[in-house]
């Protein structure tokens, strides 16, 4: 059973009291417990079961403007005492930093909404096995599928965040995740693809046979790929890839990158960074949202932010420390964005495919080729070549490159937004990218 | 050596009984205890940004029957907690009738000392080095706009308890010192990053003001990039410098030769054993026995002593890297490659220090032989799709080659290739093999483990360079 709020609260106040007693002027502590149970299947038989039960504490102690932190998984009072004493001693000899402080009291979250993030359902291993059997049956109908691997994970967690200004809050959350990876083979080559579903509530996850079927179809479609010649092309990014540009965007507008000057979007506040049609929202209070939260990792309240309206950048993602550096108030984004999404564009998916005579449709990128300091972008890719609106053949072993500054201005969005992850984007097209191939 | 349960209600007799009882009809398995202490101290933006210390203690209990692995881990060390884990394993492996394999090789070798690097240098001493780095770089060059420097260190003690009471232990130190610098000139920003590390104390790496060399290298990379031009796009010849660029070998070949992907036949290499997969003269080994290197281990995380495993010899595929599970199922022996990130993770076959050995050519010969291509000296990360064999890596320092001469530096670009065929495109192998500086972390199935790489300069006849200039 997951530890309850009372247990976590008693540990948190033990830590805070001890830190204060030692002489810390301020302190902030997080105590969390998570239990995760996974069953893995391979080729329709049980492959692995994995149960994990993790307790963790992290504390930051302040002496004026000096700060240091400690974390541990051993929550015995005796051990906590040794660690907090060590933390306090380290704080004493750590240099001052004028921007160190707990969050402003008036910004701390007060009314905690119930966002329906916890489902107490427990899926017994036998039920998980049943789900995965059905999934893999559906995934392996086609003879070209030579290997299937799938897994079902149930996660439950509970936490408390408390600080010496009296903030003390936390809540339970859950997630249920099922995934399937399939390998298809023919006389020429072997390909792999996947599909997954992840939700806070058990009843909201996808039907197993649907999941297996999609994974298999996507994999088989990739067989017999060709390498295309190097060219300037319009590139469509499938929804599972297009959301990645929002993650890069969130990284580039985090107050820490801005304050350090290491972002290509520094000094772009109130300027046009996307085309007129683009709006970006970060909404923390989505019911059952995968990125929903009632307050940020410092306890600061989170409001919905319209980060970009009509292409203009309105906000950075601000935490207390970097906010003080930039002379901005925290907007509750310590720990990053929440449920981040592009609003729908004006064009439907089919029309987007027909918008040019030749388009590269990207379903997967590999590598870490995004440089947020310069905006330079270069990644390995595979996908399909589209001619006159029709999928012609799979493409692989190519790269796509550009600069995010310019790419952002050229983004065109379809109107097919879904809330599947914590970061979501409609299908996206960017004109004029350099494709390197043969 | 830690006693992992001296503060709990467990005795060694209890532990041995629970382990032997749980594993009696299994083919393999063990109880793994881990006690780790780690620290991270970061200077950023002219200030000590964070100083964090962490201590973690826990166990992972594994039972294997045929192909099925049951695993349970917890950071609560008590009789109840261990019994709960045993119950969870037994519920997965309901009616097993295997024979426990007691055989595990022994070693007297040790590839590092059982030190705790965190305690071997005072916090004041560490802060002083970080502040010196910041001052040195900012004084040195007025285009320096940002400096980040960090120490990270850990000591990980492990004990593996097998059925029958056999116990294997190891104490593993690891440190890393890293400097990142950002320059700004005429509105253009570029960064340079360099780091060093391995399984010794901080001061072993910082002797003779060695931190200055780390600063100079980071600064040099950033300065080169300030003058970089857009990279070319398309297929061309690529010369790789010695040392760290061997992450190409790690991505292109290494992952595809890990036992699990080959047992499951999902690796592009699974049916190529004994066949020619590389040009003549190409020999690649994965070696866990190099003194004090980041990827070295005295014993792996299943207790098997590590070794130097020949993967490719003179172009021919010789061995896969194996943990105990995959070795048993493939009728071979473990190569001491069974590793896990921590007690929270299952064992997988992983790389240690992956090295391409020296050949006969000089780097100069290689450059001279190229009409049009690139010379890649340093890299960021890489990634591979095991099944299709396609892999990428990102240049962080590279130059054009025109008519046999090194030209302008070029912007960071991704290079993409095909694992099973790339080593057949190697037409020259240099005589200048070098180890990397000790900074690599390899990710697989969500687990990160420290690794090393090494190679001489090599010439690849055809690779796709992902620049913007057609």
Interface residues (C-beta under 8 A of the other chain):
Chain A: X42 X45 X46 X47 X48 X49 X50 X51 X52 X53 X54 X55 X68 X69 X70 X71 X72 X73 X74 X76 X78 X79 X83 X86 X87 X90 X93 X94 X95 X97 X125 X146 X147 X149 X183 X189 X190 X191 X192 X222 X225 X227 X230 X231 X232 X259 X260 X261 X262 X325 X364 X366 X367 X368 X369 X371 X373 X374 X376 X378 X379 X380 X382 X396 X397 X398 X399 X400 X401 X402 X403 X434 X435 X436 X437 X438
Chain B: X7 X44 X45 X47 X48 X49 X50 X51 X52 X53 X54 X55 X56 X57 X58 X67 X68 X69 X70 X71 X72 X73 X74 X75 X76 X81 X85 X88 X91 X92 X123 X124 X127 X145 X146 X182 X184 X188 X189 X190 X191 X231 X233 X234 X235 X264 X265 X266 X268 X344 X346 X380 X381 X382 X383 X384 X385 X386 X387 X388 X390 X391 X392 X393 X394 X411 X412 X413 X414 X415 X416 X417 X418 X464 X465 X466 X467 X468 X469 X470
